Amino acid sequence: MNFNQDEITSQVAETARNFAIQHIKPFVMEWDESQHFPVEVFKELGKLGMMGVFVPEVYGGSGLGYFEYKVVIEEIAKVCGSIGLSVAAHNSLCTGHILLFGNDEQKKKYLPKLATAEWIGAWGLTEPNTGSDAGNMKCTAVKDGDKWVLNGTKNWITHGKTGDVAVVIARTGEPRTRNNSTAFVVERGITGFLGGKKENKLGMRASETAEMIFDNCIIADEQRLGEVGEGFKQAMKVLDGGRISIASLSLGIAKGAYEAALQYSKERYQFDQPISNFQGVSFKLADMATEIMAADLLTLKACDLKNRHKKVTQEAAMAKYYASEVAVKVANDAVQIFGGNGYTKEFPVEKHYRDAKLCTIGEGTSEIQKIVIARESLQE
């Protein structure tokens, strides 16, 4: 694998970096404090092709690969984890699911609007009582002639209230049986599809997280993605890519925290010298840099395998697990290096610290990643 960025990847990274600095950074704390979900920012990112990174050009997307996607999420997350999270969820989950499993008509209908962010996408798997226990979902879809009737609630859904279209995995068989769920595309505005409670979160506060409620929501069979019973299998394949998303998001947060701490350590003087001269600080910086590089390499390997259409389940889980834990540790150490200033909202590491924790939870907790990694290892 070539570790050097090619020209296209470098250009994409520079474009994302400049956009984040100019259009996101000035408003980061304002959006965080008010929990404002800045839809207009995603529309602008759509114009740059960053909301349809994987979508082929024929459908209005950028037609790029995982190396380019990684740097988009990373550069945005360096500035704001919330915006990085929403860009990731839109690209890899909702849009990615339709790209992977939609038929030609579904792709023609939805991908152009999602790729340009004319429509914002959501993806519904998690429920109030079933996170990783997806085989016991309560949200059901019952066939009624050539229609399906959806009933139930999804929660912890990124863009659950604002999203214009959602891919929803609902149970179509008996609980805890094989092949008992099916995926559907549901458009906002249809009768019985409602947005519920918006979560008041510790971090990632500018990324909308909310319930999706289905109350006798009737949709046509044409909205079904793939065959009946394939929903969970599809979701697992989507999550392979989604875990690369969270690894990239984690890297962005970690790098943002590290770069802020490194700069601060050079500028903050105690005992007539910069605090970077003190071993207690410099060793922290050394650990941070080493762990970030290790997480970066794991993520690059997963990206490389995905680009070559190889199985990536274990490598994506490893990258997600390690990078997310590194993000938490690096953000924690960054706050420590900042001292009292790091505990205030006037400096950026406080927000990195709050945002980082979600990375160890969303799209499968660190504990779930260990289960996946161990299972894959034992099958070898």
N, C-alpha and C positions, 0 to 999 in steps of 0.2 A: 504494500500500500504506500502510495506517495503522500508524505505528510505536508508537502508544500501546497499552499492554496494556488489554484490556477487563476488566470486573469479574471474569469467570470465570477468565481467565488469571491475574489478580492474586491471586485467592483460592487457586488451585491452587499458585502459587509460594509463597505464604505458608505453606500447609499443608506443602509439601515442605520448606521452609526450617526450620520449627519442628520437624518430625519429625527432620530430620538433626541439628539441634542437640541435641535431647533424647535421641534413641535411637541415634545413630551416633557423634557426636563423642566421648563419654566412652570409647569402646572402640576408636577408630581404630587406635592404635598397638599395643594388645594383639592385635587381629585381624591386623594387618600382621606383627607379629613371629612369631606362631604360624601364620600362613597359614590362619587359621580362616575358613571360609565360613559366615556366620551365617544359616542358613536361616530362623530364627525372625524375623529382621528383614524378610525378603521376604514372609513370611506377614502381618506387620503392614502392610506397604506394600500388600499385596493387599486388605486390609480398607478401605484408603483409596482404592482404585481405581487405584493407580499401577502395577499390574502388568498392567493391561488397558486402557491409556489409549485405544487406538483401537477396542477391541472394542465393538460396539453393545450398548446396554443390554439388548436381548432375550437376549443371551448372557451377561449378568452383568458386562459391562464398563462403562466410563465414557462411551464414545461421544464422546470429545473429538477434537481435531485436533492438528496439529503444533505450533502455538504453545504449547499446554498441555504437550505432550510435551517440547518444548524446555526449558521452565522446570523441569519435574520433574527431568530429567537434570542440568541445570545446577546447581540448588540442592543436590542431593545430592552432586554431584561437587565443589562448593566445599568440602565437608567431607571427603568420601572418594571418590576416583576409583574405587576398587575396587567400592564398592556402586553407584555410578553406572554403571559398565560392566556389571555384572550385570543391573541394571534395564533398561538399554538393549538388551542381547542378548536378554533374555526377551521384551520388548515387540516389538522390530522384526524380529527374525530368526525364532525359532520361532513365536511367536504371530502375527506379521505374515505369515509365509508361509502358514499355515493360513487366516488371514483372507482373504488375497488369492486363494488357489488351491484351497482346500478346497471340497468339495461340501457340500450342506446337512447331510447326516448327519455328516460329519467335523466341521463347525463346531459342531453341537449336542453332539457327543461331547467335543470337546477344549477349545473356547474357554471355557466356563464354569469349568472347572478351572484353566486357565491364567490367566484374568482375575483370579481370586481368589488366585492363587498356591497353591492346594491342590496343584497340580502345578507344578514348575519346568521350564522348557523349555530345550532345547539345539538347536543347528543345526549340521549337519555338512557342510561343503564341503571344507575344507582337508585335505590328506594329507601324509605325511612328505616326499614328493618332488614334490608338485604343490600349490603355493600358488596363484598367479595362473594357472598353466598347467592350468586345470581340465579342458581337453579331453583331457588325458592321464591321467585318474584311474585308479588301480589298483583301487579298491573297486568291485566289480561286483554287479549284481543280475541273476540269470538266471531266466527264466520256467520254471516247472515245473508244468504244468497250470494250476490257478487259484491257484497260490502263486508267490512269488518267493524265491530263495535269495540272501542277501547275504553276501559275503565281502570282507574287507579292513579297513583301519584308517583312521580319521580322527584328526587331531591338532590341537592348539591350539584345542580346543573348549571354549568357556565352558560350564560345568556338565556337562562330559563324563562325570563319575562320579556326580554327585548328581542330575542332571536326571531327572525322571520320564518325560519323553517327548522324543523328538528328531525333528526333520525332517532326513532324510539324503538327500543327492544322490549317487546311485550311477551308474556307467557301465552302460548297457544296450545299447550298440552298440560298434563297433570304435573303438580309440583314434584321436584326431585326425580323426574324421569329424563331419559336422554332425549336430546333434540326437542326440547319443550318450549322454545321461544323463537320468535320471528321478528325481523326488523321491518319498520315502516317509515316512510317519509310523511311528516305531518306539517301542513302549512299553518302559519298563524292566521287567525281570523275565522277558521272553520269552527262551526258550532261544537261546543263541548271541550275545546282546547283552551285552557286558562293558565295564566301565570299566577303562582301562589306567593308564599312568603319569600322575601328577599333576606338572605342571611347577613347578620351583622358580625363581620369576621375580624379576627386579630390582625391579619395581613391580607395582601392582595385585594385591598378594599375598593379599588377602582375597576376590578373585574367583577361583573355581575354574577352572583351565585344565587339561584332561586329554585323554587319548586315549579314543576310542570304538573298540571292537574288535568285528567281526562275524565269527563263526566258524560257517558253515553256519546262519545265522540265517534261519529260515523265517517269512515274513509273508504274510498274505492279500493278494490283489489289491485288496481294499477299502481297504488302507492306502496305495495309490498316490495321489499328489496330481496331478491333471490327467492329461494324456495322456502316453503313453510317448514319450520323446525330448524333452520340454519342460523337463527339470530345469534345464539351464543358463540358458535364457531366463528361467525363473522366478527363479532365483537372482540374475540381474542386476537384475531389477526390485525384488527384495527389498533388494538392496544399495544401490539409490538411496535408499531410506528409511534404510538402515543407515548410510549416510555422513552423513546429517543427524544421526543418533544420535551418531556420533563427533565431529562438529563441535560439538554441544551439550555433549558430555562434555569436549571440549577447552576450550570456553569456561568451563565450571565450574571446571576445574583452573586455568586462567589467571586467572580472577577471584578464586579463592581465594588464589592466590599473590600477586596484585597487592594485594588488600585487606590481607593480612598484612604485606606489605612497606611499604605506605603508612602503616599504623598504626605499625609499628616505626620508620619513619624520623622520625616525629613524637616518639617516646618516647626514642629512643636519642640521648644527648647526647655530643658530642665538642667540645673547645675551647669549652665553655660555651654550646653552642647545639645544637638538634636537627640531625641529619645531613641532614634534608630541606632545610635552608638551603643546602647545598653543591650547586653546579651539577652535579657529577659524579653525585650521587644524584637530584636533581630532574629532570635530563634523562632519566635512565633511567625514572623514573616517567612522564614525559610520553610517551615512546615506548611504554611498556607500555599506557597508557590509550588511546592512538591506535590501536595494533594490535588491541587487544581490541575496540574499537568497530568497526573495519573487519571483523573476523571475525564479530562479532555481526550486522552488517548483511548480510553474505553469507549467513549462516545463516538469518536472517529471510526473505530473498528465497526461499531454497530451501523453507522451511516454507510460505510463501505459495503458491508454485507447486504444492506437493504438496497443500495443502488444496483448491486449485481444480482438482485432477486434471489438471494440465498436465505436459508432459514436463519432467523435472527432472534428467536425467542429468548435464549439464554443470554446472549450478548446484550440485548436491549434491557433485560432485567438487571444485569450486572451494572450497566452504565447508569440506569435510573437509580438503582439502590446506592451505588457508591457516590455518584455526583450529588444526589440529594442530601446524603449525610455530610458530605464535604461542604455543601453550601451552608448548612446549619453550623458546622464547626467554624468555618472561615468567618461567617457573619458574627458569631459569638466572639471570636478572637479580635475581630475588627473593632467591635464595641469596646473590648478591654483595652486595646491600644489607644483608642480615643479617650478613655477614662470617663470622667463626668460628662464631657461633651458628647460622648457616644450615646449617652442615655437621654439626650435631648433631640427634639425634632428639627433643630437647626442644622444638623449634620446628617449626611445620607445614610450612615451605617445603621441607624436606628430602624429605618424602614427595611433595609436589606435583612436585618435580624428578624423582623416580624414576617416578612414575605417568605423567607427561606423555609420555614417549618412546613408549610403546605406541601412542599416538594417531596417530603418523606411520607406523605399521606395520600395525595391525589393520584389517580390511575394505578392504584395498588400500593398499599403501604410497604414500608421497608420489609416488614415481616412476610408479606405476600411475595415480594421479590425473592426473598431467601427460599421460600417454598418452591417457586418456579425454577430458580437456579439449581437447587438440590434435585428436583424431579428430573430436569434435563440432564444433569450429570449422571444420575443413576440409570438413565435410559441408554447411556452411551455403551 
